[in-house]
Amino acid sequence: MIFAQRASPPACSQSPAEQDGRAVRIASCAHPQRSRRFPLSLFLPRVFCLPILLVASLSVFAQGIPATKGETLSNKPIVLSDAVRGHIVILVAGFSREGGSGASEWAKALRADPAFHEISVYEIAMIAGAPKLMRGMIKSGMKKGVAPADQDRFVVLAEDEQPWKSFFAVTNDNEAYVALIDPQGKVLWHGHGSRAQLTPQLKAKLP
């Protein structure tokens, strides 16, 4: 008769310890510790997370000025990306009524500052979110608050709101956004918010 041989249990090292006449067997099995393997894909998101975020933040201003057709307050058609090419300029943009008020304050202060006298300052008002029937009234109201000499550099845009928000990296519509552009269209500096805090930073980046 053939008996199936029973598989012997894994070898264990045992050490007896006597307690009150009873042997307490302490065993540690000799199974080799299995190494845990993890797929490479588990680590890839963490490894590449920082470079991806860095590239994303840099690419925001690497896309160039949107080629949007607009109109100045002096009723002249303009494509801002073409108008500023070859010049050092400052763009000041507002994306809401509050943001527009802040942009106007920025533009007036920059034009009055001797440090920026040789740099053209363009103010941008994005009104794509306003009803079409209201846009003419909005533009007329803006025109009353801008000196005739500055109306050629006040640009009203009624389309491409999202590309412009991406260009300025807008996070709050109620703030003014400012960018210093070189003759090749590269952004040398950008910021948004308090003029008192940001103007020194802007001046430090002047070529």
C-alpha positions as YAML, in Angstrom:
chain: A
units: angstrom
residues:
- id: 1
  name: MET
  ca: [0.00, 0.00, 0.00]
- id: 2
  name: ILE
  ca: [1.29, 3.36, -0.96]
- id: 3
  name: PHE
  ca: [0.81, 6.20, 1.49]
- id: 4
  name: ALA
  ca: [0.92, 9.77, 0.38]
- id: 5
  name: GLN
  ca: [3.65, 11.47, 2.21]
- id: 6
  name: ARG
  ca: [2.47, 14.42, 4.20]
- id: 7
  name: ALA
  ca: [4.25, 17.67, 3.48]
- id: 8
  name: SER
  ca: [6.34, 18.56, 6.42]
- id: 9
  name: PRO
  ca: [5.58, 21.94, 8.03]
- id: 10
  name: PRO
  ca: [8.04, 24.70, 7.57]
- id: 11
  name: ALA
  ca: [11.06, 24.39, 9.77]
- id: 12
  name: CYS
  ca: [10.84, 26.48, 12.91]
- id: 13
  name: SER
  ca: [13.43, 27.32, 15.47]
- id: 14
  name: GLN
  ca: [12.11, 26.75, 18.97]
- id: 15
  name: SER
  ca: [13.36, 27.81, 22.35]
- id: 16
  name: PRO
  ca: [11.69, 26.50, 25.53]
- id: 17
  name: ALA
  ca: [11.13, 28.76, 28.52]
- id: 18
  name: GLU
  ca: [10.13, 27.28, 31.84]
- id: 19
  name: GLN
  ca: [7.31, 28.99, 33.75]
- id: 20
  name: ASP
  ca: [5.89, 27.29, 36.88]
- id: 21
  name: GLY
  ca: [6.84, 23.88, 35.57]
- id: 22
  name: ARG
  ca: [5.19, 24.42, 32.25]
- id: 23
  name: ALA
  ca: [7.15, 24.79, 29.08]
- id: 24
  name: VAL
  ca: [6.18, 27.72, 27.00]
- id: 25
  name: ARG
  ca: [7.36, 27.19, 23.51]
- id: 26
  name: ILE
  ca: [8.39, 30.25, 21.65]
- id: 27
  name: ALA
  ca: [8.76, 29.53, 17.99]
- id: 28
  name: SER
  ca: [9.96, 31.61, 15.15]
- id: 29
  name: CYS
  ca: [9.32, 30.10, 11.78]
- id: 30
  name: ALA
  ca: [12.06, 29.97, 9.24]
- id: 31
  name: HIS
  ca: [9.99, 31.20, 6.36]
- id: 32
  name: PRO
  ca: [12.11, 33.62, 4.38]
- id: 33
  name: GLN
  ca: [10.54, 37.09, 4.42]
- id: 34
  name: ARG
  ca: [8.92, 37.72, 1.10]
- id: 35
  name: SER
  ca: [9.90, 40.97, -0.57]
- id: 36
  name: ARG
  ca: [6.95, 43.11, -1.54]
- id: 37
  name: ARG
  ca: [6.96, 44.34, -5.08]
- id: 38
  name: PHE
  ca: [5.22, 47.52, -6.13]
- id: 39
  name: PRO
  ca: [4.44, 48.52, -9.71]
- id: 40
  name: LEU
  ca: [6.50, 51.42, -11.03]
- id: 41
  name: SER
  ca: [3.30, 53.26, -11.90]
- id: 42
  name: LEU
  ca: [2.62, 53.64, -8.17]
- id: 43
  name: PHE
  ca: [5.61, 55.93, -7.80]
- id: 44
  name: LEU
  ca: [5.42, 57.78, -11.11]
- id: 45
  name: PRO
  ca: [2.78, 60.34, -10.03]
- id: 46
  name: ARG
  ca: [4.89, 61.38, -7.04]
- id: 47
  name: VAL
  ca: [8.16, 61.37, -8.95]
- id: 48
  name: PHE
  ca: [6.87, 63.52, -11.75]
- id: 49
  name: CYS
  ca: [4.39, 65.64, -9.81]
- id: 50
  name: LEU
  ca: [6.77, 68.54, -9.10]
- id: 51
  name: PRO
  ca: [8.17, 68.84, -12.66]
- id: 52
  name: ILE
  ca: [4.66, 68.77, -14.09]
- id: 53
  name: LEU
  ca: [3.46, 71.54, -11.78]
- id: 54
  name: LEU
  ca: [6.56, 73.59, -12.59]
- id: 55
  name: VAL
  ca: [6.09, 73.22, -16.33]
- id: 56
  name: ALA
  ca: [2.41, 74.09, -15.98]
- id: 57
  name: SER
  ca: [3.16, 77.28, -14.08]
- id: 58
  name: LEU
  ca: [5.83, 78.33, -16.56]
- id: 59
  name: SER
  ca: [3.70, 77.57, -19.59]
- id: 60
  name: VAL
  ca: [0.92, 79.93, -18.48]
- id: 61
  name: PHE
  ca: [2.94, 82.93, -19.64]
- id: 62
  name: ALA
  ca: [4.77, 81.12, -22.43]
- id: 63
  name: GLN
  ca: [1.67, 80.94, -24.64]
- id: 64
  name: GLY
  ca: [1.91, 84.56, -25.83]
- id: 65
  name: ILE
  ca: [-0.62, 87.35, -25.97]
- id: 66
  name: PRO
  ca: [-3.96, 86.15, -27.39]
- id: 67
  name: ALA
  ca: [-4.60, 87.47, -30.91]
- id: 68
  name: THR
  ca: [-8.04, 88.86, -30.10]
- id: 69
  name: LYS
  ca: [-9.68, 91.56, -32.17]
- id: 70
  name: GLY
  ca: [-10.73, 94.45, -29.99]
- id: 71
  name: GLU
  ca: [-11.55, 98.12, -30.13]
- id: 72
  name: THR
  ca: [-9.99, 101.11, -28.42]
- id: 73
  name: LEU
  ca: [-12.02, 103.74, -26.59]
- id: 74
  name: SER
  ca: [-11.22, 105.99, -29.56]
- id: 75
  name: ASN
  ca: [-13.24, 103.52, -31.68]
- id: 76
  name: LYS
  ca: [-10.23, 102.11, -33.55]
- id: 77
  name: PRO
  ca: [-9.92, 98.37, -34.26]
- id: 78
  name: ILE
  ca: [-6.89, 96.77, -32.64]
- id: 79
  name: VAL
  ca: [-5.23, 93.39, -32.21]
- id: 80
  name: LEU
  ca: [-3.16, 93.94, -29.11]
- id: 81
  name: SER
  ca: [-0.65, 91.19, -29.86]
- id: 82
  name: ASP
  ca: [0.23, 92.98, -33.11]
- id: 83
  name: ALA
  ca: [0.15, 96.50, -31.69]
- id: 84
  name: VAL
  ca: [2.70, 95.80, -28.95]
- id: 85
  name: ARG
  ca: [5.12, 93.72, -31.00]
- id: 86
  name: GLY
  ca: [8.60, 95.26, -31.00]
- id: 87
  name: HIS
  ca: [7.95, 97.42, -27.94]
- id: 88
  name: ILE
  ca: [8.31, 97.15, -24.19]
- id: 89
  name: VAL
  ca: [4.82, 97.57, -22.80]
- id: 90
  name: ILE
  ca: [2.80, 97.12, -19.64]
- id: 91
  name: LEU
  ca: [-0.62, 95.50, -19.88]
- id: 92
  name: VAL
  ca: [-3.15, 96.22, -17.14]
- id: 93
  name: ALA
  ca: [-6.35, 94.18, -17.28]
- id: 94
  name: GLY
  ca: [-9.69, 94.08, -15.48]
- id: 95
  name: PHE
  ca: [-12.20, 91.22, -15.73]
- id: 96
  name: SER
  ca: [-15.06, 92.71, -13.71]
- id: 97
  name: ARG
  ca: [-16.36, 96.11, -12.60]
- id: 98
  name: GLU
  ca: [-14.20, 95.98, -9.48]
- id: 99
  name: GLY
  ca: [-11.22, 94.64, -11.39]
- id: 100
  name: GLY
  ca: [-11.68, 97.37, -14.00]
- id: 101
  name: SER
  ca: [-11.62, 100.08, -11.32]
- id: 102
  name: GLY
  ca: [-8.38, 98.64, -9.98]
- id: 103
  name: ALA
  ca: [-6.93, 98.47, -13.49]
- id: 104
  name: SER
  ca: [-7.76, 102.14, -14.09]
- id: 105
  name: GLU
  ca: [-5.99, 103.12, -10.86]
- id: 106
  name: TRP
  ca: [-2.97, 101.09, -11.89]
- id: 107
  name: ALA
  ca: [-2.86, 102.62, -15.38]
- id: 108
  name: LYS
  ca: [-3.16, 106.21, -14.11]
- id: 109
  name: ALA
  ca: [-0.44, 105.66, -11.52]
- id: 110
  name: LEU
  ca: [1.93, 104.06, -14.03]
- id: 111
  name: ARG
  ca: [1.47, 106.83, -16.57]
- id: 112
  name: ALA
  ca: [2.14, 109.45, -13.89]
- id: 113
  name: ASP
  ca: [5.33, 107.72, -12.65]
- id: 114
  name: PRO
  ca: [8.54, 109.02, -14.32]
- id: 115
  name: ALA
  ca: [10.02, 105.52, -14.13]
- id: 116
  name: PHE
  ca: [7.52, 104.37, -16.79]
- id: 117
  name: HIS
  ca: [7.46, 107.40, -19.09]
- id: 118
  name: GLU
  ca: [9.21, 105.55, -21.93]
- id: 119
  name: ILE
  ca: [6.93, 102.52, -21.67]
- id: 120
  name: SER
  ca: [3.47, 102.33, -23.22]
- id: 121
  name: VAL
  ca: [0.75, 101.31, -20.79]
- id: 122
  name: TYR
  ca: [-2.25, 99.52, -22.28]
- id: 123
  name: GLU
  ca: [-5.38, 99.12, -20.23]
- id: 124
  name: ILE
  ca: [-7.63, 96.18, -21.07]
- id: 125
  name: ALA
  ca: [-11.32, 95.85, -20.22]
- id: 126
  name: MET
  ca: [-12.82, 92.41, -20.77]
- id: 127
  name: ILE
  ca: [-16.60, 92.70, -21.21]
- id: 128
  name: ALA
  ca: [-17.32, 89.33, -22.84]
- id: 129
  name: GLY
  ca: [-19.50, 88.38, -19.87]
- id: 130
  name: ALA
  ca: [-21.76, 91.42, -20.27]
- id: 131
  name: PRO
  ca: [-24.98, 91.19, -22.32]
- id: 132
  name: LYS
  ca: [-24.45, 92.46, -25.86]
- id: 133
  name: LEU
  ca: [-27.16, 95.09, -25.45]
- id: 134
  name: MET
  ca: [-25.27, 96.57, -22.52]
- id: 135
  name: ARG
  ca: [-21.79, 96.67, -24.02]
- id: 136
  name: GLY
  ca: [-22.23, 100.00, -25.79]
- id: 137
  name: MET
  ca: [-23.37, 101.64, -22.55]
- id: 138
  name: ILE
  ca: [-20.46, 100.10, -20.66]
- id: 139
  name: LYS
  ca: [-17.98, 101.39, -23.20]
- id: 140
  name: SER
  ca: [-19.51, 104.89, -23.09]
- id: 141
  name: GLY
  ca: [-19.21, 104.92, -19.32]
- id: 142
  name: MET
  ca: [-15.54, 103.90, -19.53]
- id: 143
  name: LYS
  ca: [-14.82, 106.59, -22.08]
- id: 144
  name: LYS
  ca: [-15.98, 109.34, -19.73]
- id: 145
  name: GLY
  ca: [-13.34, 108.39, -17.19]
- id: 146
  name: VAL
  ca: [-10.36, 108.18, -19.56]
- id: 147
  name: ALA
  ca: [-8.46, 111.18, -20.92]
- id: 148
  name: PRO
  ca: [-8.65, 111.51, -24.74]
- id: 149
  name: ALA
  ca: [-4.84, 111.15, -24.95]
- id: 150
  name: ASP
  ca: [-5.07, 107.70, -23.34]
- id: 151
  name: GLN
  ca: [-8.05, 106.34, -25.24]
- id: 152
  name: ASP
  ca: [-5.92, 104.86, -28.05]
- id: 153
  name: ARG
  ca: [-4.30, 102.61, -25.42]
- id: 154
  name: PHE
  ca: [-7.48, 101.55, -23.71]
- id: 155
  name: VAL
  ca: [-8.60, 98.28, -25.33]
- id: 156
  name: VAL
  ca: [-12.09, 96.85, -24.96]
- id: 157
  name: LEU
  ca: [-12.37, 93.09, -25.59]
- id: 158
  name: ALA
  ca: [-15.68, 91.29, -26.06]
- id: 159
  name: GLU
  ca: [-14.44, 87.76, -26.78]
- id: 160
  name: ASP
  ca: [-11.74, 85.23, -25.84]
- id: 161
  name: GLU
  ca: [-12.26, 85.77, -22.13]
- id: 162
  name: GLN
  ca: [-10.80, 82.40, -21.14]
- id: 163
  name: PRO
  ca: [-7.57, 82.73, -23.17]
- id: 164
  name: TRP
  ca: [-6.96, 86.13, -21.57]
- id: 165
  name: LYS
  ca: [-7.68, 84.78, -18.12]
- id: 166
  name: SER
  ca: [-5.21, 82.00, -18.81]
- id: 167
  name: PHE
  ca: [-2.63, 84.48, -20.04]
- id: 168
  name: PHE
  ca: [-2.87, 86.56, -16.87]
- id: 169
  name: ALA
  ca: [-3.35, 83.48, -14.65]
- id: 170
  name: VAL
  ca: [-6.53, 85.01, -13.21]
- id: 171
  name: THR
  ca: [-7.64, 83.63, -9.86]
- id: 172
  name: ASN
  ca: [-9.86, 86.51, -8.71]
- id: 173
  name: ASP
  ca: [-11.94, 88.54, -11.16]
- id: 174
  name: ASN
  ca: [-12.16, 91.43, -8.72]
- id: 175
  name: GLU
  ca: [-8.45, 92.25, -8.86]
- id: 176
  name: ALA
  ca: [-6.41, 94.09, -11.49]
- id: 177
  name: TYR
  ca: [-3.74, 92.10, -13.37]
- id: 178
  name: VAL
  ca: [-0.49, 93.57, -14.63]
- id: 179
  name: ALA
  ca: [2.17, 92.19, -16.98]
- id: 180
  name: LEU
  ca: [5.45, 93.63, -18.26]
- id: 181
  name: ILE
  ca: [6.10, 92.51, -21.84]
- id: 182
  name: ASP
  ca: [9.38, 92.68, -23.78]
- id: 183
  name: PRO
  ca: [9.62, 93.45, -27.54]
- id: 184
  name: GLN
  ca: [9.46, 89.73, -28.39]
- id: 185
  name: GLY
  ca: [6.26, 89.27, -26.44]
- id: 186
  name: LYS
  ca: [7.90, 87.53, -23.48]
- id: 187
  name: VAL
  ca: [6.45, 88.23, -20.04]
- id: 188
  name: LEU
  ca: [9.19, 89.73, -17.87]
- id: 189
  name: TRP
  ca: [7.00, 90.16, -14.79]
- id: 190
  name: HIS
  ca: [3.40, 89.73, -13.78]
- id: 191
  name: GLY
  ca: [1.34, 90.38, -10.68]
- id: 192
  name: HIS
  ca: [-2.09, 91.23, -9.37]
- id: 193
  name: GLY
  ca: [-3.54, 93.08, -6.43]
- id: 194
  name: SER
  ca: [-2.10, 95.90, -4.35]
- id: 195
  name: ARG
  ca: [-0.34, 98.57, -6.40]
- id: 196
  name: ALA
  ca: [1.65, 99.85, -3.40]
- id: 197
  name: GLN
  ca: [3.21, 96.45, -2.80]
- id: 198
  name: LEU
  ca: [3.74, 95.41, -6.42]
- id: 199
  name: THR
  ca: [5.05, 98.61, -8.04]
- id: 200
  name: PRO
  ca: [8.57, 98.22, -6.54]
- id: 201
  name: GLN
  ca: [8.69, 94.65, -7.90]
- id: 202
  name: LEU
  ca: [7.63, 95.88, -11.34]
- id: 203
  name: LYS
  ca: [10.29, 98.61, -11.35]
- id: 204
  name: ALA
  ca: [12.95, 96.06, -10.42]
- id: 205
  name: LYS
  ca: [12.15, 94.12, -13.60]
- id: 206
  name: LEU
  ca: [12.40, 97.06, -15.99]
- id: 207
  name: PRO
  ca: [15.06, 96.42, -18.67]
...
